[in-house]
Amino acid sequence: MARRMYLLYLAFGGITQWGMSFHFATYVMFLLSRGLSILDASLVNTAYAVTLILAEFPTGVIADTWGRKASFIVSCFLIAFGTFVYAFAPEFLWFVIAEVIIAIGMTCTTGAFDAWIVDTITFHEGSVDLGNLFTRAGQVRKLGAVFGVLMGSYAAEIFGLQTPWIMSSLVFFIVGVVAVIYMKEEHVKRNYVSVSEGFKDLLSTAKKTMSFAKQSRHVVNVLLIVGIATCAMQAYNMQWQPFFKGYIQSASQLGWFFVAIIVFSFIGISISKRIIKNGGNDFAVPLIISLIVIGVVMICTSLSPIISLSIFMFLMHEISRGSYGVFADAYMNAHIPSEERASLLSLQALAGHVGMAIGLPISGWIADNYSIRYAWLTSSIFLVIMSGGIALRIINHKKHPVG
């Protein structure tokens, strides 16, 4: 059973990433084609981030209380509906509405999906190799993203920029139906017999989760790291398409460039696997190093006067970004209990959403009023300085551990 669910986890992860990646290479260009500015596009994403902030933790608690399978299925259908609305959104407000729908769907799966497989394997086999699990999952999702980006970019070039969104909607609807039939969750035990008791259990889970998070230095470290890193990276995420527009013009070219981004990120994931294998369970040090490398390389990217060199450096920073994701997930999962795993992973995602909500409008405003290069430089310096501060915090904790 554990083997079948593990393969299903990898398949769902790869397929959903495939479906969500259809629009990755043309997302910002699609918004700009509908008359939005870079700041407008950033504000649309800010609505997404704010919704994630409001819904992330409650949906994680719901998943811990009422089941991760149900949470994942609801996620698929909401994302299917939201991406369909996105395809036909005529103006700014409709894009915001679509983002809100998609965001709620995303909160139903963040934390819950990973918690489902970790606890399923633990239930049947007694233990799980977290580093190997998340490394393999990351590799499968990157492969799914490669095929999705290429399919979506060529579809956008041939049929129009809205086509990738329609394709995403169809994929998520099908995955939701398949999950209803094949996804199993025998290890979940519900201790309530009524709706009112269910809500009491929700509150109890939420209290235990918050109490654990406050007392765990490791959890606080991860929350700080994820929030700061996500804030800084919004400039890179939202502005690379217009930044390289003069050099990479067609939708298909954007697709191949994004494939290059995925490949370099995949290299980072593979490197992280080797580091984890040789370094044991101390994920904090490589996590901080990966962030500092991202910041330093992006400083070089923003300062380079040669566009080809900027492209090369931008791809180099993706290697560290690939490693960063694996280290952050492994670090968090290594220090949290099973009972509140989905809630605490949702809290980790929530930290990222807060960073996203802060970073998007600020970087968008800087890009609109000054330049994209200036937005990247500012974000990169911020990332390096804050990562250094967290490194000092971790070093201090190791010197003065809690009894």
C-alpha positions in Angstrom: 0.0 0.0 0.0 2.8 2.5 0.9 4.5 1.8 -2.4 1.4 2.4 -4.4 0.6 5.6 -2.5 4.2 6.8 -3.0 3.9 6.3 -6.7 0.6 8.0 -6.7 2.1 10.9 -4.8 4.9 11.3 -7.4 2.4 11.0 -10.2 0.0 13.5 -8.8 2.9 15.9 -8.0 4.3 15.6 -11.5 1.0 15.9 -13.3 -0.3 18.9 -11.3 3.0 20.6 -11.8 2.7 19.8 -15.5 -0.7 21.3 -15.6 0.2 24.4 -13.6 3.3 25.0 -15.6 1.4 25.6 -18.9 1.3 29.3 -18.3 4.6 29.8 -16.5 6.6 31.1 -19.5 3.9 33.5 -20.7 2.1 34.5 -17.5 3.4 38.1 -17.2 3.2 38.6 -20.9 -0.4 37.5 -20.9 -1.3 40.1 -18.2 0.6 42.8 -20.1 -1.3 41.8 -23.3 -4.5 42.5 -21.4 -3.4 46.1 -20.7 -1.9 45.6 -17.2 1.4 47.2 -16.2 4.2 45.5 -14.2 2.8 47.0 -11.0 -0.7 45.9 -11.9 0.5 42.4 -12.5 2.3 42.5 -9.2 -0.9 43.7 -7.5 -2.9 40.9 -9.0 -0.4 38.5 -7.5 -0.6 40.4 -4.2 -4.3 39.6 -4.1 -3.3 35.9 -4.5 -0.7 36.3 -1.7 -3.2 38.0 0.7 -5.7 35.2 0.1 -3.1 32.6 0.9 -2.3 34.4 4.1 -5.9 34.4 5.2 -6.7 30.8 4.1 -3.4 28.9 4.5 -3.4 28.1 8.2 -7.1 27.4 8.5 -7.1 25.0 5.6 -4.0 23.2 7.0 -5.8 22.7 10.3 -8.8 21.4 8.4 -6.6 18.9 6.6 -5.1 17.7 9.9 -8.6 17.4 11.4 -10.8 16.2 8.6 -8.4 14.5 6.2 -5.6 15.4 3.7 -7.3 13.4 0.9 -10.4 15.6 1.0 -8.3 18.7 1.2 -6.3 17.7 -1.9 -9.4 16.9 -3.9 -11.1 20.2 -3.1 -7.8 21.9 -4.1 -7.9 20.3 -7.6 -11.4 21.4 -8.4 -10.9 25.0 -7.1 -7.8 25.4 -9.2 -9.6 24.0 -12.2 -12.3 26.6 -11.8 -9.9 29.5 -11.1 -7.7 28.8 -14.1 -10.8 28.6 -16.3 -11.9 32.1 -15.1 -8.4 33.4 -15.6 -8.5 32.4 -19.3 -11.5 34.6 -20.0 -10.8 37.4 -17.5 -11.4 40.8 -19.4 -9.9 43.2 -16.9 -7.9 43.7 -13.6 -10.8 42.9 -11.2 -11.6 39.5 -12.9 -7.9 38.6 -12.7 -8.0 39.3 -9.0 -11.1 37.1 -8.6 -9.5 34.3 -10.4 -6.3 34.6 -8.3 -8.4 34.5 -5.1 -10.1 31.2 -6.3 -6.8 29.7 -7.3 -5.2 30.8 -4.0 -7.8 29.1 -1.9 -7.3 25.9 -3.9 -3.6 26.1 -3.4 -3.9 26.5 0.4 -5.9 23.2 0.4 -3.0 21.3 -0.9 0.1 23.0 0.6 1.2 21.0 3.6 -1.7 18.6 3.3 -0.4 16.7 0.2 3.1 16.3 1.7 1.8 15.5 5.1 -0.5 12.8 3.5 2.4 10.9 2.0 4.8 11.3 5.0 2.2 9.9 7.4 1.1 7.2 5.0 4.6 5.8 4.6 5.2 6.2 8.3 1.9 4.3 9.1 2.8 1.4 6.9 6.6 1.2 7.2 7.4 3.0 10.5 9.9 5.6 9.1 10.6 7.7 6.1 13.7 9.1 4.5 12.7 12.8 4.3 15.7 13.9 2.2 15.2 11.2 -0.4 11.4 11.7 -0.5 11.4 15.4 -1.1 14.4 15.2 -3.5 12.7 12.6 -5.7 9.4 14.5 -5.5 11.2 17.7 -6.5 12.8 16.0 -9.5 9.5 14.6 -10.7 7.8 17.9 -10.5 10.6 19.6 -12.3 10.3 17.1 -15.1 6.5 17.7 -15.2 7.2 21.4 -15.4 9.5 21.0 -18.4 6.9 19.3 -20.5 4.2 21.7 -19.2 6.1 24.8 -20.0 6.9 23.7 -23.6 3.4 22.5 -24.3 1.9 25.7 -22.9 4.2 28.1 -24.6 3.7 26.5 -28.0 0.0 26.4 -27.4 0.1 30.1 -26.5 2.0 30.9 -29.7 -0.3 29.0 -32.0 -3.8 29.4 -30.3 -3.3 32.5 -28.1 -2.0 33.4 -24.7 -5.2 32.3 -22.9 -4.9 28.7 -24.1 -2.5 27.5 -21.4 -5.0 28.5 -18.7 -7.8 26.4 -20.4 -5.4 23.4 -20.5 -4.6 23.8 -16.8 -8.2 23.8 -15.9 -8.8 20.5 -17.7 -5.8 18.8 -16.1 -6.7 19.7 -12.6 -10.3 18.6 -13.1 -9.2 15.2 -14.2 -6.7 14.8 -11.4 -9.4 15.7 -8.9 -11.6 12.9 -10.3 -8.8 10.4 -10.2 -7.9 11.3 -6.6 -11.5 10.6 -5.5 -11.2 7.1 -6.8 -7.6 6.0 -6.0 -6.2 8.2 -3.2 -6.2 6.3 0.2 -5.9 7.6 3.8 -6.3 4.7 6.2 -4.1 6.3 8.9 -6.4 9.2 9.7 -8.6 8.7 12.8 -11.4 11.2 13.4 -12.4 11.4 17.0 -15.6 13.4 16.6 -19.1 12.3 15.7 -20.7 15.7 14.9 -20.0 18.9 13.1 -19.7 20.9 16.4 -17.2 18.4 17.8 -15.3 18.6 14.5 -14.9 22.3 14.9 -13.8 21.8 18.5 -11.1 19.5 17.2 -10.1 22.1 14.7 -9.5 24.7 17.5 -7.6 22.1 19.5 -5.3 21.3 16.6 -4.7 25.0 15.9 -3.8 25.7 19.5 -1.3 22.8 19.7 0.2 23.8 16.4 0.8 27.4 17.5 2.1 26.3 20.8 4.7 24.0 19.2 5.7 26.6 16.6 6.4 29.2 19.3 8.5 26.8 21.4 10.6 25.4 18.5 13.6 27.4 17.4 13.9 25.3 14.3 10.4 26.1 13.2 10.9 29.8 13.9 14.1 29.7 11.8 12.3 28.1 8.9 9.5 30.6 9.0 11.9 33.5 9.0 14.0 32.0 6.2 11.0 31.3 4.0 9.4 34.7 4.6 12.5 36.6 3.8 13.5 34.5 0.8 10.1 34.6 -0.8 9.9 38.4 -0.3 13.2 38.9 -2.1 12.6 36.5 -4.9 9.3 38.1 -6.1 11.3 40.6 -8.2 13.0 37.7 -10.1 9.8 35.7 -10.5 7.6 38.5 -11.9 10.1 40.5 -14.0 12.3 38.1 -15.9 10.0 38.0 -18.9 10.0 41.8 -19.5 13.6 42.0 -18.5 14.8 39.6 -21.2 12.0 40.7 -23.7 14.4 42.3 -26.2 16.5 39.1 -26.3 13.8 36.5 -26.0 10.7 37.5 -27.9 8.2 34.7 -29.0 6.2 32.6 -26.6 8.0 29.4 -27.7 11.4 31.1 -27.0 10.1 32.1 -23.6 9.1 28.4 -23.1 12.6 27.1 -23.9 14.2 29.7 -21.7 11.9 28.6 -18.8 12.9 25.0 -19.5 16.5 26.1 -19.1 15.4 27.6 -15.7 13.9 24.3 -14.7 17.0 22.3 -15.8 19.3 24.5 -13.7 16.9 24.2 -10.8 16.9 20.5 -11.3 20.7 20.5 -11.1 20.3 22.2 -7.7 17.9 19.6 -6.5 20.4 16.9 -7.5 23.2 18.6 -5.7 21.1 19.0 -2.6 20.5 15.2 -2.6 24.3 14.6 -2.5 24.8 17.2 0.3 22.0 15.6 2.4 23.4 12.1 1.8 26.9 13.2 3.0 25.9 15.7 5.6 23.2 13.9 7.6 20.2 15.8 9.1 21.8 19.2 9.7 19.9 21.1 7.0 20.3 24.6 8.4 23.8 25.3 7.2 23.3 24.3 3.5 19.9 26.2 3.6 21.5 29.5 4.6 24.4 29.0 2.1 22.0 28.5 -0.8 20.2 31.7 0.0 23.5 33.8 0.2 24.6 32.3 -3.1 21.2 33.3 -4.7 21.6 36.9 -3.5 25.2 37.3 -4.6 24.6 35.8 -8.0 21.6 38.0 -8.6 23.6 41.1 -7.6 26.0 40.2 -10.4 23.0 39.6 -12.7 21.5 43.0 -12.1 24.9 44.8 -12.4 26.0 43.1 -15.6 26.0 45.4 -18.7 26.0 42.4 -21.1 22.6 40.8 -21.6 24.1 37.4 -22.4 26.1 37.4 -19.2 22.9 38.5 -17.3 21.1 35.5 -18.7 23.9 33.1 -17.7 24.0 34.5 -14.2 20.3 34.3 -13.9 20.4 30.6 -14.8 23.2 30.1 -12.3 21.0 31.5 -9.5 18.4 28.9 -10.3 20.8 26.1 -9.2 20.8 27.5 -5.6 17.0 28.0 -5.7 16.6 24.3 -6.5 18.7 23.3 -3.5 17.0 25.9 -1.3 13.5 24.3 -1.7 14.7 20.8 -0.8 16.7 22.0 2.3 13.8 24.1 3.6 11.3 21.3 3.3 13.7 18.7 4.8 14.6 21.1 7.7 11.0 21.7 8.6 9.8 18.1 8.3 12.7 16.9 10.4 11.6 19.0 13.4 7.8 18.7 13.5 5.4 16.1 14.9 3.1 14.0 12.8 -0.1 15.1 14.5 0.3 18.7 13.4 2.4 18.2 10.3 -0.1 19.6 7.8 -0.8 22.6 10.0 2.9 23.4 10.6 3.7 22.9 6.9 0.8 25.3 6.1 2.4 27.7 8.6 5.6 27.4 6.6 3.7 28.2 3.4 2.0 31.1 5.2 5.4 32.7 6.0 6.1 32.5 2.3 2.8 34.1 1.4 3.5 37.0 3.8 6.8 37.5 2.1 5.1 37.4 -1.2 2.5 40.0 -0.3 5.3 42.3 0.9 7.7 41.7 -2.0 5.3 41.9 -4.9 4.1 45.5 -4.6 7.4 46.9 -3.5 9.4 45.2 -6.3 6.7 46.1 -8.8 6.7 49.8 -7.7 10.5 50.0 -7.9 10.5 48.4 -11.4 7.8 50.8 -12.7 9.3 53.9 -11.2 13.0 53.1 -11.6 14.0 49.9 -13.4 13.9 46.2 -13.2 17.7 46.1 -12.7 17.2 48.3 -9.7 14.4 46.2 -8.3 16.6 43.1 -8.6 19.6 44.7 -7.0 17.6 45.9 -4.1 16.0 42.5 -3.5 19.4 40.7 -3.8 21.1 43.0 -1.2 18.2 42.5 1.1 18.4 38.7 0.8 22.1 38.6 1.5 21.9 40.8 4.6 18.9 39.1 6.1 20.4 35.6 5.4 23.5 36.6 7.2 21.4 37.7 10.2 19.6 34.4 10.4 22.9 32.6 10.1 24.1 34.4 13.2 20.9 33.5 15.0 21.4 29.8 14.2 25.0 29.9 15.3 24.0 31.5 18.6 21.3 28.8 19.2 24.0 26.1 18.7 26.2 27.8 21.2 23.3 28.2 23.7 21.0 25.2 23.1 17.7 25.0 25.0 18.0 22.4 27.8 
